[in-house]
Amino acid sequence: MFSWLSVTIVAISIILWSIGSNPVISRSIQIRLFGSSDIRFSPRSHFLSERSIIRVIQINIPSELTSCSLGSIHRLARSTVSKGKKKLTKGQTRRIRANRDKRLSGKKDAVWDNDQLGPQIWGRIISRFGQHADVETREGEVFRCNLRRTIGSVVVGDEVEWRQGNEINAGIAGVVEAVHPRRSELKRPDYYDGLKPVAANIDQMLIVSAVVPELSAMIIDRYLVAAEDTGIPPILVLNKIDLLDDEGMAVVQQILEPYREIGYPIYLVSSDTGEGIEQLQEILKSNISIFVGQSGVGKSSIVNNLMPDLNLEVGEVSENSGLGQHTTTTAKLLRFPAGGDLIDSPGVREFALWHLEAERVTWGFKEFRDVLGGCKFRDCKHGDDPGCALRQAVEDGVISVQRFDNYQRILETMATDRSTRHFVDPLNAK
């Protein structure tokens, strides 16, 4: 005997099913019984009527089975669908076309025999496009190269060894064969891929903020924690100061004072008037720098002032949110004529810290370090705990109230964010 189940394939999720028991059914899956077995749906089940079911397939499940795993149902569904014609959705069609184009482009990739490649040459990655990258030599020449699949992650700023082909083939000039060890690395947490490298060999991180719509010390502190965690020296850059009157400037200076007191360099600039750009250019010489900050703060506008011939696209700022649209679509390394390099990376609205442990966030507030270890209890959470040395330092004026409050808020938001994320650091996974 067989029980007939009709399954609407929307998204295979978790299904716990056994004959004669109450199944738990996700909201994106609907199951309906044809036969004599008594299957009752739990109150949490989301069941659509027969008329609501658009695409239905039949799956045979032997009644003698006491349970049916998700994998079994998935395999039965796939085998059943494969027997008949299935109309593809627009999303599926796009994915199939993209995969086909990717395979076709792969077939067109330049391939040389070993004797057709020259000696290894030092270079630096200045941009990355899938399995290709633009490599700049010491002489300033740029060549587009294939990436060996065996060399792992390659990001902008990487120092590499590459070999030039005997001729340009399908627009490709050579092959990147090895990556030198990185002096520093900027990573961002990715919901699916863990910690994802963004750029390498960075000497300093320029954290760009703006006075419009509002200067947020909370966002500055998030970036500072990230910089301290990676070991990349941070520099604070405040843009659009031409929009401030005397009263507004006084408020901004008050917000920035705690950062000056603990030794962070601060530069006030205007991408519109050019104020402060010359001083900013001086600190960029002989360094590899990266600009980070929310979209709309004027990173691309500042770069256009530093490199007038570059003319990066500048995004409009929303009248509702005051935030801009992302204008940089891929990270790229730009070379200053007077020396120094700048990595222009895609903007983010908020720098995610949910992958960090609370201890790393605490360490990211550098003025806390001299006080850490002085709490009465070893497991002090630095909240309302009795004998908390950090809180006492705040009361004594050693630590800024503004910074301590932001620290507490960051920990609170991290706890909320972490509860909705499933993040695994592949480097530390057991």
C-alpha atoms as one frame of an Amber mdcrd trajectory, in Angstrom:
protein
   0.000   0.000   0.000   1.083   3.531  -0.618   0.087   6.861   0.823  -0.192
   9.607  -1.750   1.157  12.981  -0.750   0.759  16.017  -2.939   3.569  18.484
  -2.379   3.745  22.020  -3.698   7.400  22.648  -4.362   8.097  26.207  -3.247
  11.202  25.832  -1.113  12.212  22.536   0.500  12.521  23.343   4.180  12.221
  21.234   7.356   9.580  18.500   7.285   9.184  16.040  10.143   6.649  13.409
   9.112   5.520  10.000  10.324   2.424   7.956   9.558  -0.331   8.645  12.064
   1.387  11.583  13.795   1.130  15.339  13.536   3.629  16.623  10.961   5.391
  19.960  11.294   5.212  21.745   7.965   7.000  24.931   7.028   4.965  27.816
   5.658   6.558  27.458   2.248   5.498  23.783   1.836   1.939  22.453   1.655
   1.177  18.732   2.036  -2.169  17.067   1.487  -3.063  13.402   1.957  -4.813
  11.098  -0.514  -5.623   7.780   1.160  -6.885   6.223   4.329  -4.109   7.236
   6.725  -5.089   9.826   9.295  -2.626  12.703   9.172  -3.573  15.747  11.211
  -1.981  19.129  10.669  -0.578  20.904  13.692  -1.949  24.373  14.567   1.279
  25.956  13.352   0.938  24.439   9.891   0.185  26.815   7.042  -2.104  24.841
   4.701  -3.441  26.163   1.451  -6.666  24.961  -0.111  -6.570  22.808  -3.236
  -7.506  25.774  -5.394  -4.520  27.699  -4.031  -2.077  25.051  -5.201  -0.598
  26.056  -8.523   2.169  23.536  -9.177   1.610  20.033  -7.745   3.548  16.814
  -8.130   2.720  13.346  -6.854   5.148  11.478  -4.594   4.759   7.811  -3.608
   5.832   7.040  -0.034   5.555   3.401   1.192   3.134   3.246   4.118   5.355
   0.796   6.008   7.931   3.550   6.524   7.737   4.975  10.027   9.444   8.172
   9.020  10.442  10.030   5.903  13.442  12.337   5.967  13.696  15.696   4.231
  16.355  14.286   1.913  14.092  11.393   0.892  11.195  13.726   0.062  13.550
  16.037  -1.821  14.997  13.179  -3.915  11.532  11.776  -4.664  10.325  15.220
  -5.685  13.293  15.804  -7.984  12.949  12.394  -9.644   9.207  12.922 -10.140
   9.660  16.373 -11.646  12.352  15.095 -14.000   9.876  12.648 -15.564   7.690
  15.386 -16.958   8.100  18.797 -18.488   8.511  21.641 -16.040   8.112  25.289
 -16.877  11.015  27.315 -15.545  10.478  30.483 -13.580  12.084  33.721 -14.714
  14.616  33.452 -11.882  15.574  29.916 -12.878  15.897  30.971 -16.503  18.224
  33.830 -15.528  20.387  31.538 -13.401  20.631  28.919 -16.145  21.561  31.579
 -18.696  24.171  33.065 -16.328  25.711  29.647 -15.680  25.759  28.910 -19.399
  27.438  32.229 -20.170  29.948  31.558 -17.411  30.804  28.173 -18.899  31.115
  29.665 -22.367  33.372  32.458 -21.131  35.457  29.856 -19.338  35.976  28.024
 -22.611  37.209  31.271 -24.137  39.742  31.863 -21.345  43.282  32.175 -22.566
  45.293  28.998 -22.090  49.032  28.741 -22.667  51.418  25.859 -22.457  54.175
  26.303 -19.902  56.772  27.031 -22.580  54.544  29.827 -23.925  54.727  31.736
 -20.626  57.535  34.053 -19.609  59.333  34.192 -16.234  57.523  35.108 -13.024
  57.057  38.854 -12.493  56.069  40.737  -9.335  52.766  42.590  -9.526  49.942
  44.013  -7.442  46.239  43.277  -7.887  44.426  46.539  -8.617  40.997  45.055
  -9.430  39.319  41.658  -9.523  36.638  40.356 -11.916  35.611  36.758 -11.240
  38.445  34.530 -12.440  40.324  37.508 -13.891  42.296  40.309 -12.259  44.123
  43.433 -13.375  47.770  43.305 -12.295  50.027  46.367 -12.119  53.796  46.003
 -12.470  56.475  48.096 -10.762  56.713  50.135 -13.963  53.016  51.022 -13.758
  51.856  48.832 -16.652  48.527  47.030 -16.181  47.761  43.552 -17.545  44.559
  41.527 -17.275  45.333  37.981 -16.169  43.693  34.660 -15.467  43.831  33.385
 -11.892  45.064  29.894 -11.180  42.267  28.062  -9.386  44.823  26.609  -6.983
  45.936  29.894  -5.415  42.829  30.539  -3.304  41.482  33.975  -2.463  42.844
  36.964  -4.378  41.814  40.509  -3.425  42.752  44.053  -4.327  46.111  44.980
  -2.816  47.559  41.473  -2.997  51.174  41.183  -4.111  51.435  38.355  -6.620
  53.744  36.525  -8.986  52.438  36.291 -12.546  53.690  35.163 -15.937  53.047
  36.880 -19.232  51.877  34.877 -22.237  53.704  34.986 -25.554  50.705  36.854
 -26.986  47.463  38.415 -25.787  44.739  35.788 -25.999  41.044  36.762 -25.780
  42.065  39.995 -24.060  44.085  38.133 -21.412  47.810  38.833 -21.134  49.007
  36.305 -18.572  48.394  34.108 -15.540  48.629  34.850 -11.801  50.373  31.867
 -10.221  51.130  32.793  -6.595  50.139  35.254  -3.862  52.659  36.675  -1.384
  51.842  36.579   2.366  49.675  39.539   3.377  50.927  42.202   5.797  47.364
  43.104   6.697  43.900  42.083   5.632  40.495  43.739   5.817  37.612  41.266
   6.120  33.870  41.643   6.222  31.475  39.038   7.617  29.354  37.365   4.979
  26.163  35.522   5.977  27.023  32.590   3.724  30.787  32.545   3.241  32.040
  33.489   6.707  34.759  36.125   6.910  35.318  37.401   3.398  38.536  39.303
   2.528  37.964  42.702   0.926  41.477  44.103   0.531  45.049  43.299   1.540
  48.325  44.986   2.520  46.612  48.146   3.760  48.695  50.682   5.687  45.869
  52.867   6.980  42.079  52.984   7.056  40.388  56.321   6.379  36.990  56.289
   8.087  34.870  58.843   6.240  31.831  60.426   7.907  29.740  63.447   6.988
  27.787  66.097   8.853  24.731  65.352   6.674  22.287  63.956   7.570  23.911
  63.711  11.009  27.342  62.913  12.400  27.036  59.557  14.167  29.645  58.730
  16.809  28.075  55.273  17.020  28.982  54.495  13.399  32.469  55.934  13.865
  32.993  53.625  16.841  31.861  50.608  14.823  34.490  51.310  12.188  37.127
  51.962  14.846  36.414  48.587  16.463  36.809  46.921  13.058  40.076  48.773
  12.414  41.483  47.868  15.829  40.461  44.240  15.342  42.347  44.010  12.039
  45.320  46.016  13.294  45.011  48.622  10.522  45.702  52.167  11.850  42.539
  54.299  11.491  42.226  57.957  10.501  38.968  59.878  10.896  37.850  62.074
   7.986  34.814  64.333   8.340  33.398  65.553   5.023  30.968  68.340   4.037
  32.088  70.750   6.755  31.154  73.630   4.430  27.526  72.925   5.422  28.183
  73.817   9.068  27.613  77.191  10.668  29.518  78.210  13.806  27.026  76.547
  16.134  27.048  73.321  14.120  30.844  73.270  14.055  30.926  73.620  17.842
  28.638  70.594  18.217  30.779  68.550  15.826  33.982  69.470  17.638  32.409
  68.348  20.909  31.535  64.960  19.383  35.063  64.560  17.996  36.908  65.604
  21.168  36.963  62.119  22.802  38.709  60.750  19.698  41.362  63.470  19.790
  41.999  62.759  23.474  42.824  59.102  22.797  45.065  59.908  19.837  43.057
  59.295  16.675  44.063  61.635  13.789  41.124  63.720  12.522  40.824  65.643
   9.258  37.987  68.032   8.426  37.405  68.383   4.684  34.926  69.571   2.097
  34.761  67.760  -1.224  32.814  70.722  -2.645  35.143  73.579  -1.670  38.386
  71.573  -1.492  39.040  72.622   2.098  41.395  70.184   3.859  42.059  68.102
   0.719  45.718  69.162   0.467  46.414  68.077   4.061  44.650  64.792   3.392
  46.786  64.190   0.321  49.963  64.461   2.384  49.070  61.514   4.619  48.262
  59.363   1.585  51.774  59.572   0.142  53.874  56.404   0.371  50.966  54.470
   1.909  48.268  52.084   0.740  45.041  53.506   2.131  41.448  52.357   2.063
  38.370  54.564   2.334  35.483  53.092   4.312  32.181  54.622   5.353  28.492
  54.663   4.689  27.204  55.413   1.218  26.478  59.084   0.700  29.252  60.452
   2.924  31.230  61.564  -0.130  34.056  59.036  -0.475  34.005  59.185  -4.281
  33.791  62.988  -4.207  36.892  63.167  -2.011  38.746  60.828  -4.376  37.761
  63.046  -7.317  39.350  65.980  -5.500  42.500  63.981  -4.849  42.589  62.714
  -8.449  40.809  65.266 -10.683  41.394  63.198 -13.834  39.746  60.105 -12.382
  36.132  61.357 -12.238  34.535  58.561 -10.190  30.754  58.390 -10.363  29.096
  60.290  -7.520  25.778  59.083  -6.152  22.750  61.181  -5.310  21.718  61.504
  -1.682  18.178  60.471  -0.798  16.018  63.332   0.444  14.206  60.928   2.782
  17.101  59.136   4.473  19.987  61.434   3.647  21.930  58.326   2.596  23.383
  57.891  -0.845  23.261  55.115  -3.382  26.271  52.842  -3.770  28.382  54.168
  -6.642  31.465  51.946  -6.337  30.565  48.474  -7.596  33.915  46.727  -7.191
  37.054  47.391  -5.159  39.879  48.945  -7.146  43.357  50.255  -6.377  44.177
  53.752  -7.610  47.693  55.182  -7.777  48.494  58.776  -6.855  50.963  60.532
  -9.202  52.914  61.848  -6.190  53.097  58.403  -4.596  50.810  56.245  -2.540
  47.851  54.078  -3.419  44.179  54.250  -2.590  41.778  51.308  -2.487  38.273
  52.475  -3.320  35.889  49.801  -2.037  32.113  49.326  -2.210  30.327  51.342
   0.469  28.305  49.784   3.267  25.482  51.366   5.218  26.640  49.893   8.501
  29.775  47.994   9.403  28.721  44.586  10.740  30.360  43.399  13.964  28.052
  40.520  14.876  30.781  37.964  14.101  33.045  39.320  16.865  33.080  38.072
  20.427  32.288  40.638  23.134  35.913  40.501  24.327  37.151  41.585  20.892
  34.736  44.517  20.847  35.950  45.579  24.298  39.535  45.379  23.052  38.533
  47.528  20.076  38.016  50.490  22.436  41.705  51.143  22.948  41.345  53.423
  25.984  39.682  50.525  27.843  42.807  48.355  27.714  44.634  49.951  30.649
  41.565  49.381  32.829  40.731  45.821  31.762  41.619  43.266  34.411  40.815
  45.630  37.250  37.187  44.563  37.726  36.161  42.888  41.004  34.857  39.796
  39.223  36.654  37.995  36.406  33.403  37.451  34.478  32.368  41.121  34.680
  30.187  42.126  31.726  30.923  45.835  32.263  27.269  46.664  32.711  25.736
  47.065  36.154  28.182  44.570  37.660  29.470  45.601  41.113  33.109  46.591
  41.150  33.308  47.210  37.367  36.565  49.037  36.675  35.340  50.374  33.325
  32.272  51.985  34.828  34.388  53.466  37.604  36.764  54.919  34.993  33.773
  56.565  33.304  32.658  58.089  36.599  36.216  59.327  37.207  36.334  60.976
  33.773  39.102  58.709  32.484  36.835  57.161  29.840  34.387  59.189  27.736
  30.697  58.755  28.574  29.939  58.975  24.843  32.333  56.149  23.989  31.207
  53.931  26.878  27.539  54.372  25.953  28.317  53.467  22.331  30.208  50.409
  23.554  27.148  49.246  25.490  24.859  49.866  22.507  27.162  47.957  20.157
  27.091  44.927  22.463  23.290  45.104  22.649  22.863  45.259  18.870  25.397
  42.455  18.424  23.404  40.187  20.728  20.269  40.872  18.677  22.032  40.430
  15.337  23.799  37.238  16.372  20.517  35.585  17.348  19.340  35.906  13.728
  22.635  34.906  12.077  24.293  31.539  11.610  27.911  32.476  11.146  30.904
  30.153  11.108  34.461  31.382  10.741  35.910  28.782   8.359  39.392  29.439
   9.752  38.352  28.519  13.293  35.649  25.949  12.603  36.088  22.671  14.456
